[in-house]
């Protein structure tokens, strides 16, 4: 695909991690994209950081914010999509760091009728603290550097960093929704709008991304695997509040069972013409 990609970056009150994420995006080889930060109610430190990025960035950057009323990642992502201009959406989290070919490889993988989940490597708690404290530019490092970190137990695996120009293998599980997460997930905006985006009934941590993917599959959109092409480095963080886990999981199982449900009842259509509180 040759059009504009909208990178939707979700964040909440962790400006140090968000800075590492955005610096890696600013260093992308492919420059035909925009960034929309989906801010789930962060305070002034994040706002000040983004103000500086917006003023200096060569990449178009918008800040979409709403009030902190608990974990509402689906809602703020919908608002960010409502503010986006691209024809292709690439969701990632603000605690993830992309390598310089991340956008270009996602562009190569984009194909009509498919969504593309990537994968991730996890940093240890201690190494995450070191990276942020010393401002280590992970996106500038070589494979040999990451090999050393893996040998020292600082990252959990190494294989996702290998680029393999696979083709047929990527299509082998077209209806598999498991392990497709919005820390690294791409889809066409038209498909996203057709299923009405994220279901905002999923409040609190858990499964709003799986629900989106299941409804895409119900609509006939297939999975194309992005492994060995588009990894991200995921900084360590404590688990979010999971008090809504059981209720969200129950709702998810209903989605899996009922293939007639395609559109979210409360979704992105609520925000397509709304004032999304853009700080740009």
C-alpha positions in Angstrom: 0.0 0.0 0.0 1.2 3.5 -0.8 -1.1 5.7 1.3 -0.8 7.3 4.7 -0.5 5.1 7.7 -1.9 6.3 11.0 0.1 5.0 14.0 -2.2 5.0 17.1 -0.1 5.0 20.2 -1.9 4.3 23.5 -0.4 5.8 26.7 -1.2 6.5 30.3 1.0 8.4 32.7 4.4 7.0 31.7 6.1 9.8 29.8 9.6 8.2 30.0 8.4 5.2 28.1 6.3 7.3 25.7 9.4 9.3 24.9 11.4 6.2 24.0 8.4 5.0 21.8 8.1 8.3 20.0 11.9 8.7 19.4 11.9 5.3 17.7 9.0 6.3 15.5 10.8 9.6 14.6 13.7 7.5 13.3 11.6 5.3 11.0 13.0 4.7 7.4 9.5 5.1 6.0 8.2 8.6 6.6 4.7 8.4 5.1 2.8 8.1 8.4 1.3 10.2 11.1 1.2 9.6 14.9 -2.0 10.0 16.9 -1.3 9.6 20.7 -4.4 8.0 22.3 -4.0 9.3 25.9 -6.2 7.5 28.5 -6.2 10.4 30.9 -2.5 11.2 31.6 -1.4 14.2 33.7 0.6 17.3 32.9 4.0 15.5 32.5 2.8 13.6 29.5 1.1 16.8 28.1 4.3 18.7 28.3 6.3 15.9 26.7 3.9 15.8 23.8 3.9 19.6 23.4 7.6 19.4 22.9 7.3 16.6 20.3 4.6 18.3 18.4 6.6 21.5 18.1 9.8 19.8 16.8 8.6 16.6 15.0 8.9 16.2 11.3 6.2 13.6 11.5 2.6 14.9 12.0 1.6 14.2 15.6 -1.7 14.7 17.3 -2.6 14.3 21.0 -6.1 12.9 21.7 -6.9 12.9 25.4 -9.9 12.2 27.7 -10.4 12.5 31.4 -9.0 9.7 33.6 -12.0 7.5 34.5 -10.2 4.2 34.8 -8.9 2.0 32.1 -10.7 2.9 28.9 -8.2 2.0 26.2 -10.8 1.0 23.7 -12.6 4.3 24.0 -9.5 6.5 23.6 -8.3 4.4 20.7 -11.7 5.0 19.0 -11.3 8.7 19.6 -7.8 8.6 18.1 -9.0 6.8 15.0 -11.7 9.4 14.7 -9.0 12.1 14.5 -6.7 10.1 12.2 -6.2 10.8 8.5 -4.7 7.6 7.2 -6.3 4.7 5.3 -4.3 2.1 7.2 -4.2 1.9 11.1 -1.3 0.6 13.1 -1.9 0.2 16.8 0.9 0.1 19.3 1.4 0.9 23.0 3.4 3.8 24.3 5.7 1.4 26.2 6.9 -0.3 23.1 9.9 0.6 21.0 10.0 -0.1 17.3 13.0 -0.8 15.1 13.7 1.6 12.1 12.1 -0.8 9.5 8.9 -1.2 11.5 6.7 1.0 9.4 8.2 0.0 6.1 7.7 -3.8 6.9 4.1 -3.2 8.0 3.5 -1.4 4.8 4.9 -4.3 2.8 2.6 -6.7 4.7 -0.5 -4.6 4.2 -3.0 -6.4 2.0 -6.7 -5.9 1.3 -8.9 -8.2 3.3 -6.3 -8.9 6.0 -5.3 -7.6 9.4 -1.7 -8.1 10.6 -0.7 -8.8 14.2 3.0 -8.4 15.0 4.8 -9.8 18.0 7.0 -8.5 20.8 10.1 -9.1 22.9 9.8 -8.4 26.7 12.5 -6.5 28.6 13.1 -7.5 32.2 12.1 -5.1 35.0 15.7 -4.2 35.9 16.8 -3.7 32.3 13.7 -1.5 31.5 14.7 0.7 34.4 18.2 1.0 33.1 17.1 1.7 29.5 14.8 4.6 30.7 17.3 5.9 33.3 20.2 6.0 30.9 18.1 6.8 27.8 19.5 3.9 25.9 18.2 4.2 22.2 17.1 0.6 21.7 16.0 1.5 18.1 19.6 2.2 17.1 21.1 -1.1 18.3 22.4 -4.0 16.2 21.4 -7.6 16.3 24.6 -8.3 18.1 23.7 -5.9 20.9 20.4 -7.7 21.4 22.1 -11.1 21.4 24.2 -9.9 24.3 21.1 -8.6 26.2 19.5 -12.0 25.7 22.5 -13.9 26.9 22.4 -11.7 30.0 18.7 -12.4 30.6 17.7 -8.8 29.9 15.2 -9.7 27.1 13.1 -12.9 27.0 13.8 -14.0 23.5 15.8 -13.2 20.3 14.1 -15.0 17.3 11.4 -12.3 16.7 14.2 -10.0 15.7 15.1 -12.1 12.7 13.6 -10.9 9.4 12.3 -13.8 7.3 10.7 -12.9 3.9 8.1 -15.6 4.3 4.9 -15.6 2.3 2.6 -18.6 2.2 3.3 -19.3 5.9 1.7 -16.0 6.9 -1.7 -17.1 5.7 -1.9 -20.4 7.5 -4.2 -19.4 10.3 -6.7 -16.9 8.8 -9.3 -17.2 11.6 -6.9 -17.3 14.6 -7.7 -14.5 17.0 -5.4 -15.5 19.8 -2.3 -13.5 20.5 -3.3 -10.6 18.3 -2.8 -7.6 20.5 -3.0 -3.9 20.0 0.6 -3.4 21.2 1.3 -4.3 17.6 -1.7 -4.7 15.3 -2.5 -3.3 11.8 -5.8 -3.1 10.0 -7.4 -1.1 7.2 -9.5 1.8 8.5 -12.4 0.8 6.3 -12.5 -2.7 8.0 -12.1 -1.0 11.4 -15.0 1.3 10.7 -17.2 -1.5 9.3 -17.1 -3.4 12.7 -17.5 0.0 14.5 -14.0 -0.2 16.1 -13.4 -1.2 19.7 -16.4 -2.1 21.8 -16.5 0.5 24.6 -18.4 -1.8 26.8 -15.0 -3.4 27.6 -13.9 -1.1 30.5 -11.1 -2.1 32.7 -8.2 -4.2 31.5 -8.7 -7.1 29.2 -9.8 -8.5 25.8 -11.0 -5.3 24.0 -8.3 -6.0 21.4 -9.3 -9.7 21.1 -12.9 -8.7 20.7 -12.0 -6.3 17.8 -10.1 -9.1 16.0 -12.9 -11.6 16.5 -15.4 -9.2 14.9 -13.1 -8.5 12.0 -12.9 -12.3 11.4 -16.7 -12.6 11.7 -16.9 -10.0 8.9 -14.5 -12.0 6.7 -11.3 -10.2 7.3 -8.4 -12.7 7.6 -5.3 -12.9 9.7 -1.9 -12.4 8.0 0.9 -13.2 10.5 3.5 -10.5 11.0 6.0 -12.5 13.0 9.6 -12.4 11.8 9.0 -9.0 10.2 7.5 -6.4 12.6 8.6 -7.0 16.2 8.5 -4.4 19.0 10.5 -4.2 22.2 8.0 -4.1 25.1 9.2 -2.4 28.3 8.4 -4.1 31.6 5.5 -2.7 33.6 3.3 -3.9 36.5 0.0 -5.5 35.5 -3.0 -3.2 35.2 -6.0 -3.5 37.5 -7.7 -6.7 36.4 -10.8 -6.4 38.5 -13.0 -6.4 35.3 -11.2 -9.5 33.8 -13.9 -12.0 34.5 -16.7 -9.8 33.1 -14.7 -8.9 30.0 -13.7 -12.6 29.4 -17.4 -13.6 29.7 -18.3 -11.0 27.0 -15.4 -12.2 24.8 -16.6 -15.8 24.9 -20.0 -14.6 23.8 -18.4 -13.0 20.8 -16.5 -16.1 19.9 -19.8 -18.2 20.0 -22.0 -15.7 18.2 -20.6 -15.1 14.7 -23.5 -12.8 13.8 -22.1 -10.0 16.0 -19.9 -7.9 13.8 -20.5 -4.3 14.9 -19.8 -2.9 18.3 -22.9 -1.4 19.8 -20.9 1.4 21.4 -18.0 2.1 19.1 -16.0 4.4 16.9 -19.0 5.9 15.2 -19.6 7.9 18.4 -16.4 9.9 17.7 -16.1 10.3 14.0 -17.6 13.8 14.0 -16.9 14.7 17.6 -14.5 17.2 19.1 -11.8 14.8 20.3 -9.9 17.3 22.4 -6.9 17.5 20.1 -3.8 19.1 21.6 -2.0 19.7 18.4 
